[in-house]
Amino acid sequence: MTDRIIYESGEGEYEEKRSKFLAKTYHVTSEEEAIAIVESVKKQYYDARHTCYAYIIGSDRGTVRAADDGEPQGTAGRPILQELESLGLYNCLLTVTRYFGGTLLGTGGLVRAYTQAAKDALAASEILDITVGIPLRIVYPYTLAGKVEYALRNSLGNVEHQEYGQDVTVDVLIPESGLSALKKELSELSNGSLPVEEGEPVLYAVTKDKKIIKNY
């Protein structure tokens, strides 16, 4: 499964038998940050009966927690966590605050409600795929500009910087999976004459407006 992160938070609201479920997603990088946000949400909705949540910290999923906050065990935190896990998310927090509507929903109803509220918040979030990328610096003559740029587009390369001097110098992030094919193509079109500097692998993502996010 592809690793993913939340780039822009999203909110969701679900109502069942006059109980309201208010959900929101967050990008977090530590358990301390997640807990602080949960406490802030509880203060914001001080008159609500429950604020349930789940979070996953670390690309290795080393810190995982789900909390029912007084709801029957397994009816709130676990369903929220399952939604995060189903999307391959990490460094994420999802809270769902419930305003009780006066009618008991039963365990099945609670699971459905917390699940749907979590789904709605995630659907409203901007979620990015994380890719292992290799930074490259390529120097090429203007006579090869069209062919090199075509090769970079085919390899799904993301250009970070381009400089025009005696030759063209481009800094680009290439998905690790496409590196071998790109280097072969560059070598073939230049008879092995193009200088290519290869950097250390990085984790990166590309936003919907084409912004490159590294080590997020």
N, C-alpha and C positions, 0 to 999 in steps of 0.2 A: 504494500500500500504506500502511496505517495505521502511523504511528510508534509504537513501544512501548518500555517500559523494564521492567527487573526490579525489583519492589518488595520481595519477600521471596525470599531465596535458596532453591534447591531442590537436592536431592541425588539421584543415581541410581547404581545398581550393576548391572553386566552381567558375566556370566561366559561364557567360550567356551574349551572345551578346557583347563579349569583356570586359564586366565589371567583375572584379575579386573580390571575397569575401574571405577574409582571417580570419579564425576563430580560437580561442584558449580558452581552459577552464582553470580555476584556482580554487584552494582551498583557501578560505578566511574565516576569523573568525570575521571580523568587517566591517562596512560600510566604515570606514576610509581607511581600507586596500584596499577594492574594488575600491574606487574612486582613490586612488593613483595609482593602477595598470592601470586603464582606462587612466589616464593622461599620464602615461609612454608609453602606447600603441599609444596614439595620437602623442606623440613626436617621437616615433620610425617610425610611418607611417605619418610623417608630411605633405607629399605631397598627401595623400589620401583625398577623399571628405568627407567620413563619417566613424566614428567609433561608431557603435551601440552596445548596451550591455544590459544585464540583470543580476541581482544577487538576491540571497535569503540568508539571514543571520539568523542563529538561528534554533535550532531543532524545535522550535515552529513557524517557518516562520514569526517571528515578524517584520522583515525588508525585504521588497520586492520592487525592482525598475526595470523598463524597460525604456530604452531611445532610441529614434529614431534618435537623432543627425542630424536633418535636413531632414531626409527622411519623406515622407508623413505619417501622424499620423497612428500608428497601423500597419505599414508595416514591421517594423524591430524589435524594442525592444520587442513587444508583442509576435511575433512568436518565438523569442529566448527564452523568459521566458517560453512559453508553453512547449518547449522541456525540459527545466530543471524540470518543474513541472511534466511532464509526466513520468519522471524516479524516482520521489520521492526524488530529491536531495535537500540538504540544505548546507549552508556554501560554496556556489559556485558562481562563476562569469564566464560568457561567453561573450567574445567580438567578434564582426565581423566587420572588416574593409573593406570598399568598395573602389576600384579604378574604377572610372567611365569610361566606354568604349565608350562613345559617343552616345549610343542609349538608349532612355528611355525604361524602362521595364514595366511600368504601375504598378498599385497597386498589381495586382495578381502576376505578374512576380517578384516583389520585395519580396512579402511574400514567394513565392516558393524558391527564391534564399537564403534569410536569413535563412529560415527553413532548407534547405539542408546543408548549410555551418555549421549551429549549429549541425545538426545530425552527420555530418562527424567528427567534433571535438570531440563530445561526444563518438562516436564509437572508436576513437583513444585513449581515456582516460582509465585509470584503475579506475573503479568505484567499490566501496565496499559497501556491505550490512551492515547496522548497527544493532547490536543485543544487547538486554538487557541481560547481563550475571551476574551470581552469582559466586564470587570467593569461592572456597572450598579448604580446606587443609584436606587431608585424610591420615591417618596413618594406614598401614596394614602390616601383616606379609608376609614373602616371600612365604609362602605356599598358599597365596591367590592372588599372583601377577597376574597370568594369568587371573583369573576371574574378578579381579578389573579392569585391563587394558581393558579387553573385554567390561565391562560395561561402562567404560569411552568412548571408541570408539563408542559404540552404542548410547550414549547420546550426541555425537558430542562435547565432551569436548576437550578443547584446553589446553594442558599441558604447564605451564609456567616454572616450576622448579621441579626437582626430586632429592631426596637425599637418599642415601643408607647408613643405619647404622644398628642398631640392628633390626629395621623395615624399611620399605620403607615409605618415606614422599613425598607426591606429592601435588603441588599447581596447581590447574586447574580452568579454567573458563568454566562454564556450562551455556548453554542457559537457561534463566529463564523458558522457556516452558518445558524443560526436567528435571527440578530439582526434582520434586516430584517423578517421575518414577525412577530416579537414586537413590535417597535416599532409596526408597523402595527396590530396587534390592540389594543395598549394605547391607541393614539390613538383608535381607533374606539369602544372601550368607554367612554372618558372624554371624547369630543368634543375631544380634543387638550389636555386640561387637566392630565394627569399630568406632574409634573416627573421627567425621567429624565436622570441624569448618567452619561456614558459614559467609562470609563477606557481606558488603553492595553492592547492585546492581551497576553495572557500564555499560556504553555503550562501546562496542568494535566492532572491525571488524578484519577480517583475510585477509591478502594480498595473492596474487597468489603464493608467495614463503613462505607462512605459517607464516609470521610475524604477531604478535598480536598487534593491534593498539587500545589504550584505549582513551576514551573521546576525540575523534578526531573532 
